[in-house]
């Protein structure tokens, strides 16, 4: 049985209280999934990507979160003198 995964990219800015989903991507194979997640984060410039797996009830369950400091908004560091 093939598992189905969904990756959701998020735009996050703690300074402006922003936590917004951007895009959803379906992934058919767990092969090189970490690499695929990194590519999606880079494509969307997303500091957070959540990975979900389709369960037996046909509902997506959160299985992992990936954080990418390279894509943080950086507005806190810009606001400091």
C-alpha positions as CSV (number, residue, x, y, z in Angstrom):
1,X,0.0,0.0,0.0
2,X,1.4,3.4,-1.1
3,X,1.4,6.1,1.5
4,X,0.5,9.6,0.6
5,X,2.2,12.6,2.2
6,X,1.3,16.3,2.2
7,X,3.8,19.1,2.9
8,X,2.5,22.5,3.8
9,X,4.8,25.5,3.7
10,X,4.3,28.3,6.2
11,X,5.3,32.0,6.4
12,X,6.2,32.9,10.0
13,X,7.0,36.2,11.6
14,X,6.9,36.3,15.4
15,X,7.4,40.0,15.4
16,X,4.2,40.7,13.4
17,X,2.3,37.7,14.8
18,X,2.2,36.1,11.4
19,X,1.7,32.4,11.0
20,X,0.2,31.7,7.6
21,X,0.1,28.6,5.4
22,X,1.3,29.3,1.9
23,X,1.1,26.1,-0.3
24,X,0.3,22.4,-0.1
25,X,2.3,19.8,-2.0
26,X,1.5,16.1,-2.3
27,X,4.3,13.7,-2.1
28,X,3.8,10.1,-3.3
29,X,7.0,8.5,-2.1
30,X,9.0,8.8,1.2
31,X,12.2,8.3,-0.8
32,X,14.5,11.4,-0.2
33,X,11.6,13.1,1.6
34,X,14.0,15.4,3.6
35,X,15.5,16.6,0.3
36,X,12.1,17.2,-1.2
37,X,11.0,19.2,1.9
38,X,14.2,21.3,1.7
39,X,13.5,22.1,-2.0
40,X,9.9,23.1,-1.2
41,X,11.1,25.4,1.6
42,X,13.6,27.0,-0.7
43,X,11.0,27.4,-3.5
44,X,8.5,29.1,-1.2
45,X,11.1,30.8,1.0
46,X,9.4,29.1,3.9
47,X,10.9,29.0,7.4
48,X,8.5,26.2,8.4
49,X,7.2,23.1,6.6
50,X,4.9,20.6,8.2
51,X,4.7,17.1,6.9
52,X,1.4,15.1,7.1
53,X,0.6,11.5,6.3
54,X,-2.7,10.2,5.1
55,X,-4.0,7.7,7.7
56,X,-6.4,4.8,7.5
57,X,-9.4,7.1,8.1
58,X,-8.4,9.2,5.0
59,X,-7.3,12.1,7.3
60,X,-3.9,13.8,7.3
61,X,-2.0,13.5,10.5
62,X,1.0,15.7,11.4
63,X,4.1,13.5,11.5
64,X,7.0,16.0,11.4
65,X,7.9,19.7,11.3
66,X,11.0,21.1,9.5
67,X,12.4,24.5,10.4
68,X,14.7,26.5,8.2
69,X,16.5,29.4,9.8
70,X,17.8,30.6,6.4
71,X,14.2,31.6,5.5
72,X,13.3,33.3,8.8
73,X,11.9,36.8,8.2
74,X,14.8,38.4,10.1
75,X,12.7,41.5,11.1
76,X,13.7,41.1,14.7
77,X,17.4,41.3,13.9
78,X,16.7,44.3,11.6
79,X,14.8,46.2,14.3
80,X,17.7,46.0,16.7
81,X,20.3,48.8,16.5
